[in-house]
Amino acid sequence: MPSTFTPAETTWLARLGTLRQVVRQEVVATQLSEHLRPGAPRVLDVGCGQGTQALRLARLGYDVTALDSSEKMLAELSRSLADEPAKVRDRVQVVRADATRLAGTFSPGCFDTVLCHGLLMYFPDPGPILTDLARMLAPGGVLSLLVRNADGLAMRSGLLGDWPKALAAFDSPAYGNRLGIPARADRLADLTAALSARGLEVYRWYGVRVFTDTVPDDAPLPAAEELAQILNAETRAGSTDPYRGVAALTHVFARRP
């Protein structure tokens, strides 16, 4: 994560078990599972944070390089790894490095799948990091990119009755997120064009958190049956028009031909 995220790390970790965060992680994992290739084991998770997706993939048998610049977030990942069986621990390589230095950290084309979830929003200019993410992919490799949805940026504020923020969202991709950090949203069309310019084809996209984006930050998980219904509804909405177009987050899959 970039240094702008540092003041919010404690808050982020404290909210991991809440409804909003569980919906995000579970829906993303479901969507990701549709695009993983069994014969392509090398995964790079850029801005891995506490490593939720990295651990999931390692349990599935993928060799995961989990990269983040935050000592605190990687310490959380290391604690989680310590509770895993040895075969899972052995599949995860933890790397503390800045996401802007991918080119100097890894050789081009050495990963089959690259994840970059919830990171692009903290970079005023996403171009350089998109270039490096594309360079990391082997031929046929897949990029999983999770961004704040600029096409639906007014939805949260409007549904919460914050009309000044809702109106501002029509004119600017800049916003203040619920962690109190200035951030930036991306439009799908712009992201598709930017990836195309770097040799990547967007072939599938989803929405994430359509119905639960406005629930309180500390909303706890409901009973298992209700949670299953929520996740089912969110997963279906995330792949269905017009719902996915107004989701809080856009999950883009692009591949190198």
C-alpha positions in Angstrom: 0.0 0.0 0.0 1.2 3.6 -0.6 2.1 5.7 2.4 -1.2 7.6 2.2 -2.9 4.4 3.5 -0.7 4.1 6.6 -2.9 6.2 9.0 -5.9 4.0 8.2 -4.2 0.6 8.6 -5.5 0.0 12.1 -9.0 0.9 11.1 -8.9 -1.3 8.0 -7.8 -4.3 10.0 -10.4 -3.8 12.7 -13.2 -3.8 10.0 -12.1 -7.1 8.3 -14.8 -9.2 9.9 -17.6 -6.7 9.2 -20.4 -7.2 6.7 -19.0 -4.8 4.1 -15.6 -6.3 4.1 -16.7 -9.9 4.1 -19.0 -9.2 1.1 -16.1 -7.6 -0.7 -13.6 -10.4 -0.1 -16.1 -13.3 -0.7 -17.5 -11.8 -3.9 -14.1 -11.0 -5.3 -12.9 -14.5 -4.5 -15.9 -16.0 -6.3 -15.3 -13.9 -9.4 -11.6 -14.6 -9.3 -12.2 -18.4 -9.2 -13.8 -18.3 -12.6 -10.6 -17.0 -14.2 -7.8 -19.0 -12.5 -6.0 -21.5 -14.7 -4.9 -24.7 -13.0 -1.9 -25.0 -15.2 -0.7 -21.5 -14.5 0.4 -21.5 -10.8 2.5 -18.3 -10.5 0.5 -15.5 -8.9 1.6 -12.0 -7.9 -0.6 -10.1 -5.4 0.4 -6.5 -5.6 -0.7 -4.5 -2.5 -1.7 -7.7 -0.8 -2.5 -6.1 2.5 -3.4 -8.7 5.1 -3.3 -11.4 2.4 -6.9 -12.6 2.3 -6.8 -13.5 -1.4 -3.2 -14.6 -1.3 -4.0 -17.2 1.4 -7.0 -18.4 -0.5 -5.0 -19.0 -3.6 -2.2 -20.7 -1.7 -4.7 -23.1 -0.2 -5.9 -23.9 -3.7 -2.3 -24.9 -4.7 -1.1 -21.7 -6.4 2.4 -20.3 -5.8 1.8 -16.8 -4.5 4.2 -13.8 -4.2 2.5 -11.4 -1.8 3.9 -7.9 -2.1 3.1 -4.9 0.1 5.0 -1.9 1.4 3.4 -1.9 4.8 5.2 -3.6 7.6 2.0 -3.7 9.7 -0.1 -5.4 7.0 2.6 -7.9 6.2 2.9 -8.7 9.9 -0.8 -9.5 9.9 -0.3 -11.8 6.9 2.6 -13.5 8.6 0.5 -14.2 11.7 -2.2 -15.8 9.5 0.4 -17.8 7.6 1.7 -19.2 10.9 -1.6 -20.9 11.4 -1.6 -22.6 8.0 -0.3 -26.1 7.2 3.3 -26.2 6.0 2.3 -26.9 2.4 0.3 -23.7 2.3 3.1 -21.6 4.0 5.6 -23.0 1.5 3.5 -21.6 -1.4 3.6 -18.0 -0.2 6.6 -15.7 -0.6 6.1 -12.4 1.3 7.9 -9.5 -0.3 8.1 -6.0 1.3 8.4 -3.6 -1.6 6.7 -0.6 -3.1 4.2 -1.2 -5.8 5.8 1.5 -7.9 9.0 -0.5 -8.0 7.7 -3.7 -9.6 10.0 -3.4 -12.6 13.1 -3.4 -10.4 11.8 -6.2 -8.2 10.7 -8.9 -10.7 11.6 -9.9 -14.2 9.1 -9.1 -16.9 6.6 -11.9 -17.8 7.3 -14.1 -14.8 3.7 -14.4 -13.5 0.7 -16.2 -14.9 -1.8 -14.1 -12.8 -1.4 -10.7 -11.3 -3.8 -9.3 -8.7 -4.0 -5.6 -7.9 -7.0 -5.1 -5.6 -8.0 -1.8 -4.0 -4.7 -0.1 -4.8 -5.1 1.9 -8.0 -7.4 4.4 -6.2 -4.5 5.8 -4.2 -2.4 6.8 -7.2 -3.2 10.1 -8.8 -1.8 8.8 -12.1 -2.5 5.1 -12.6 -0.5 4.9 -15.8 2.9 3.9 -14.5 1.6 1.2 -12.2 -0.6 -0.2 -15.0 2.5 -0.4 -17.2 4.4 -2.3 -14.6 1.5 -4.7 -13.9 1.2 -5.5 -17.6 4.9 -6.2 -17.8 4.7 -8.8 -15.1 2.3 -11.0 -17.1 3.5 -14.0 -19.1 1.9 -14.6 -22.5 -1.7 -15.6 -21.9 -1.5 -14.2 -18.3 -4.5 -12.6 -16.6 -4.7 -9.4 -14.6 -7.3 -9.1 -11.9 -7.8 -5.4 -11.1 -10.2 -4.1 -8.5 -10.9 -0.4 -8.6 -13.4 2.2 -7.2 -16.1 2.6 -9.8 -16.2 6.2 -11.1 -19.3 5.4 -13.2 -21.3 4.8 -10.0 -19.4 7.2 -7.7 -22.5 9.2 -6.8 -24.5 6.2 -5.7 -23.2 5.8 -2.1 -23.5 9.5 -1.3 -26.9 9.8 -2.9 -28.3 6.8 -1.1 -27.0 8.2 2.2 -28.5 11.6 1.5 -25.2 13.5 1.2 -26.3 15.6 -1.8 -23.2 17.8 -2.1 -20.9 14.8 -2.4 -23.3 13.1 -4.8 -23.4 16.1 -7.1 -19.6 16.5 -6.9 -19.2 12.8 -7.9 -20.7 13.5 -11.4 -17.9 16.0 -12.2 -14.8 14.5 -10.6 -13.4 11.0 -9.9 -11.8 12.3 -6.7 -13.5 11.4 -3.4 -12.8 10.8 0.3 -13.2 7.1 1.2 -14.7 5.7 4.4 -11.2 5.4 5.9 -10.8 9.1 5.7 -8.2 9.0 2.9 -8.4 11.0 -0.3 -8.7 8.6 -3.3 -9.6 8.4 -6.9 -12.1 6.3 -8.9 -11.8 4.8 -12.4 -14.2 4.6 -15.3 -14.4 1.3 -17.0 -14.0 2.8 -20.5 -10.9 4.7 -19.5 -9.4 1.6 -17.8 -10.2 -0.5 -20.8 -8.4 1.9 -23.1 -5.4 2.3 -20.8 -5.0 -1.5 -20.6 -5.4 -1.9 -24.3 -2.6 0.6 -24.9 -0.4 -1.7 -22.8 -1.2 -4.8 -24.8 -4.0 -6.2 -22.5 -7.5 -7.1 -23.5 -10.3 -6.6 -21.1 -12.5 -9.7 -21.6 -14.7 -9.7 -18.5 -15.8 -7.3 -15.7 -18.0 -7.4 -12.6 -19.4 -5.1 -10.0 -18.6 -5.7 -6.3 -20.8 -4.5 -3.4 -24.1 -3.4 -5.1 -26.5 -3.8 -2.2 -24.4 -3.6 0.9 -22.2 -0.6 0.2 -24.2 1.8 2.5 -24.4 -0.4 5.5 -22.6 0.9 8.6 -18.8 0.4 8.8 -19.2 -1.7 11.9 -22.2 -3.8 10.8 -21.6 -7.3 12.0 -22.2 -10.5 10.1 -25.8 -11.8 10.1 -26.7 -15.4 10.7 -25.2 -17.9 8.3 -28.3 -18.4 6.3 -28.9 -14.7 5.7 -25.2 -14.1 4.9 -25.4 -16.8 2.3 -28.4 -15.1 0.7 -26.6 -11.7 0.8 -23.5 -13.2 -0.9 -25.7 -14.9 -3.5 -27.6 -11.7 -4.3 -24.3 -9.7 -4.4 -22.6 -12.2 -6.7 -25.6 -12.3 -9.1 -25.9 -8.5 -9.2 -22.2 -8.2 -9.8 -22.5 -10.1 -13.1 -25.8 -8.7 -14.2 -26.7 -5.4 -16.0 -27.7 -2.8 -14.9 -26.7 -3.6 -11.4 -23.0 -4.2 -11.9 -22.6 -0.7 -13.5 -23.5 1.1 -10.2 -21.6 -1.1 -7.8 -19.1 0.5 -5.5 -16.2 -1.4 -7.0 -15.4 -2.6 -10.5 -13.5 -5.9 -10.9 -11.8 -6.1 -14.3 -10.1 -9.1 -15.9 -7.7 -8.4 -18.7 -5.3 -10.8 -20.5 -2.2 -10.7 -22.5 -2.8 -12.4 -25.8 
